[in-house]
Amino acid sequence: MKLIDQFIGRQIRKPSGLPGRLLGHLMANEHMALVDWMLEPLEISVSDRVLDVGCGGGMTLRKLQNLVPEGFVAGLDYAPAMVAQARGRNKSAIAAGKMDVVQGDVAALPFDSASFDIVVGVETLYFWPDPLAGLMEIRRVLKPGGRVAQVMDISKPSAEAAVPENVAERMGFRVYAGEELAALLTEAGFVETRFTAIPERAKGWLCAYGTAPALS
């Protein structure tokens, strides 16, 4: 069981090979209701520049591009297999210059400072080795007043029975409570941090939001 948990965790964090490609397609469609819930409070403008960190197979990128027809969408993923899948799923938008998808690490984002209005992450933060460093990088690439959203469908306390701490540890991810996520955003330098949760959905839907501080 330990080896199975470790294998599943590795594939979720960095999908590869045939299992990874299949997992990417599965996750791309499975998370759409969660993504809609995350996006609703953001009030995205049609001309916004939006970054999806940990973009996976690229379904969220497609949804974002439809919301910003006069803007630009960038996707970043740690796994080359997911970058390829996201590019294939969004090749028309990429060819039109409306989107780009790159391989990289949230701890060292390959984007200019103050270059995005919104940065989102779907089911990814709990796999980051250094969440604080990743969130600080996100703040760097956000324009003053830009907004961040991080959403997941496993959270405390809902997950305590369904995903025991030892299983989460073997799979290589950390389960968060809303207060913990909001505190991380505050520590990373965001203001107006908050979270919203629906404990009865999946293993506890949770989304945390923050705003990059304005220039003083």
Secondary structure, DSSP 8 states (H G I E B T S, - for coil): -HHHHHHHHHHHHS--HHHHHHHHHHHHHHTHHHHHHHHGGG---TT-EEEEET-TTSHHHHHHHHH-TTSEEEEEES-HHHHHHHHHHTHHHHHTTSEEEEE--GGG-SS-TT-EEEEEEES-GGG-S-HHHHHHHHHHHEEEEEEEEEEESB-TTTHHHHS-HHHHHHHT-----HHHHHHHHHHTT-EEEEEEEETTSTBTEEEEEEE-----
